[in-house]
Structure formats: C-alpha cells, structure tokens
C-alpha cells in the first residue's frame, strides 16, 4: 500500500515539476503535452512505473497493460492534484446555482 502512495506522489510530483518548473520554461511552449496535467500525467505514470520496477518496487507489471493502467491512474491523480493545489495552497471553490 505504501508503494502505491510512493507511486502516486512521485508521478504527480514529476507532473508538477515539468508543467510549472522554471527549468522547462524554454521547451514547454513547443510541446502541448507539457502544458496539460492529464496528458503529461499519463507519461509520468508510465515513466515512474518503469523506474520503480527497475528498483524492484512493483506497483503494476511492466507490460503493456500495466503501463497503460499506471498512465491512467497517474493521469487522474495528477489532474486532481493540479486542480486542488497551487502556489497559494489548497484551492477550495464552492460553486452552486440558485434557482429562481
């Protein structure tokens, strides 16, 4: 269970660094998938799953199905993390409609 938490934190952290880190400012405008948390989140999940598999921490198997699942899971978590947390802290927005 702790390995899953490591996987989720590593993939969303990698996504945040690539999407918002200054080091990627020069290459980010040329690549659409470096601007989207869901798009790059998928790539981050695949990369982190492979890296964790190399050091013998298996979350999902390193085959085509496991890599796709890792990408899907990471994409969702990266998107949620991107929407909930920014430089100012945790974003909680209330939106409700009133009926007249």
C-alpha positions in Angstrom: 0.0 0.0 0.0 2.8 2.4 0.8 4.3 1.6 -2.6 1.1 2.8 -4.3 1.4 6.1 -2.3 5.0 6.5 -3.4 3.9 5.9 -7.0 1.1 8.5 -6.8 3.3 11.1 -5.1 6.2 10.6 -7.5 4.0 10.8 -10.6 2.1 13.9 -9.5 5.4 15.5 -8.3 7.0 14.8 -11.7 4.0 16.3 -13.4 4.1 19.4 -11.3 7.8 19.9 -11.9 7.5 19.5 -15.7 4.4 21.7 -16.0 5.4 24.5 -13.7 9.2 24.3 -13.1 11.3 27.1 -14.4 13.8 24.6 -15.9 11.3 23.6 -18.6 10.2 27.2 -19.5 12.1 27.2 -22.8 10.8 23.9 -24.1 7.2 24.0 -22.7 5.7 26.4 -25.4 6.7 24.0 -28.2 5.0 20.9 -26.7 1.3 20.8 -26.0 1.5 17.7 -23.7 3.9 19.7 -21.4 1.1 22.1 -20.6 -1.6 19.6 -19.7 -1.7 17.8 -16.4 -3.7 14.9 -17.7 -1.5 14.5 -20.8 1.8 14.6 -19.1 0.4 12.8 -16.0 -0.1 9.8 -18.2 3.5 9.9 -19.3 4.7 10.5 -15.8 2.8 7.4 -14.6 4.4 5.2 -17.3 7.9 6.6 -16.5 7.6 6.3 -12.7 6.2 2.7 -13.0 9.2 1.7 -15.2 11.6 3.4 -12.8 10.0 1.8 -9.7 10.1 -1.6 -11.5 13.8 -1.2 -12.1 14.5 -0.8 -8.4 12.2 -3.8 -7.6 9.2 -1.9 -6.3 6.4 -3.3 -8.4 3.2 -1.4 -8.4 1.8 -2.7 -11.7 3.5 -5.2 -14.0 5.8 -3.7 -16.6 3.9 -4.9 -19.6 1.6 -3.1 -22.0 -1.4 -3.4 -19.8 0.4 -2.4 -16.6 1.9 0.6 -18.3 -1.4 1.8 -19.6 -3.0 1.3 -16.2 -0.2 3.2 -14.5 -0.7 6.0 -17.0 -4.4 6.2 -16.5 -4.1 6.2 -12.7 -1.4 8.8 -12.7 -3.3 11.0 -15.2 -6.3 11.2 -12.9 -4.3 11.8 -9.7 -2.1 14.4 -11.5 -5.2 16.2 -12.7 -6.8 16.2 -9.3 -3.6 17.4 -7.6 -3.2 20.1 -10.2 -6.7 21.4 -9.6 -6.5 21.2 -5.8 -3.1 22.6 -5.1 -1.3 25.7 -6.5 1.3 28.2 -5.3 -1.1 29.8 -2.9 -2.0 26.5 -1.2 -5.1 24.4 -1.4 -7.9 25.6 -3.7 -11.4 25.0 -2.4 -14.0 26.7 -4.6 -17.7 26.5 -3.9 -20.0 26.8 -6.9 -23.7 26.3 -6.6 -26.6 27.6 -8.6 -29.6 29.2 -7.1 -33.0 28.5 -8.6 -35.3 31.4 -9.1 
